[in-house]
Amino acid sequence: QVQLVESGGGLVQPGGSLRLSCAASGSIFEINAMAWYRQAPGKQREWVATITSVGSTNYADSVKGRFTISRDNGKNTVSLQMNSLKPEDTAVYYCNAIITTYNSRSPFTGWGQGTHVTVSS
């Protein structure tokens, strides 16, 4: 079984920065892709960024130029560097992954528990 754990959330002022991390653990053969999503109060969960095992990245228009997703395959982690934060970035941020495991022919897909980010003065 694979588990995902997010960390790094907190309270920051507008214009500030935060770095989120997501650590995957379990019977991992390869992390095919990892992504960040976020959900603000009263809103639908939305996609933020994706990175593949070979380093290809994609970003939502709302965060393009401000956020950077990166990976460390040796440590089975993915990070989200968030700069120039705005109040509308306030949300619970979730890690999502597609992972090939040693004991299953079907890839694992799942979510972490989320980490809270609040942008306020």
N, C-alpha and C positions, 0 to 999 in steps of 0.2 A: 504494500500500500504506500502511496505517495502522499506527502503532506507539504503544504505551502504555508509559510509564515511571513507576514509583512512586518516591517518595523520602520521607524524613522519619522513618523508623523508628530505633529505638535502645533503650537500656536506661533505664528509669525506675523510681522507687520507687512502691509502692502509694499511691494518692491523688494521684499526679502527673498531668501532662498531656503530650500529644504532638499535633502537627499533621502529618498525612500529606498529600501532594500526589500527583496523577496528571496527567501532561501527555500530551496526544494530539498527534501530528504526522502529516503526510501530506496526501493530496488530500481534505481535509475540506470538505464543504459544510455539514453541520449535525450536531451531536452530539445525537441524539434522547434518549439516556438514558445515564447513567453510574452505576455501582454499586461498592460495596466489598464484598469477601468476605474471609474469613480461614480459615486452616487451622492448627490446633494439632497438635503431634506425636501421631500415633496416632489422629487424629480425621478425620472427613469435612470437606470444605470447606463452610462455612456462609455464608449471606448476612448482611450487616451493615446496609447502607443503600443507598437508591437516590434519585437526583434526575433529573428530566426536564428538557427544554430550556426549559420554562416555569416551572421552580422547584418543582414538586410533590415532596415528600419522603416517604419511608417508612423505618421503622427496625425492626430486630429487637427483640423484647421485652427481650433480654439487654443491650442498649445504650441503650434509650430513656431519655431524660432525662440521659444522660451524654455521648453523642456527637452531633455536629452535622455534617451533610453540606452543602456549599455548592459553588457553581460560579462560574466566570468564563468565560463563553462567548467573550469577546473574545480571551482567551489560551488557549482550548481546554484548560482545567484544571478539576479537581474536587479539593476538599479534604475531609478528615475531621478535625475537631477532637475529640480524645478527652480527656475530663476524668474525674476520680475513677477512675483506672485501677485495675483489680484484677488479681491474679495470673492469673485465668482469662481475661483478655484477651490473654495471651501467645500469639502466633501469627505466621505470615507473612500479611501483608495484601496482597490482590491487587485491582487495578483491572480492572473489566469495563465495556465500552462497546458501544452500538449507534450506529453512525455512518453517515450518508448521505454518499457520496463523489461526486466529480465524474464519475468514469469507470465507474460501475457502477449498474445499475438495482436491484441487491440491496444491502441495507445490510451494512456491515462489522460483524462481531461478533468480539471477541477479548479477550485477557488481557494484562496486564503481567507482568513477571518477578517481582514481589513485593518487599515490604520487611519486614524483621524487626522485630517489637515484642516486647520482653521486659519484664515487670513483676515486679520482685523487689526485696527489701530486702537 
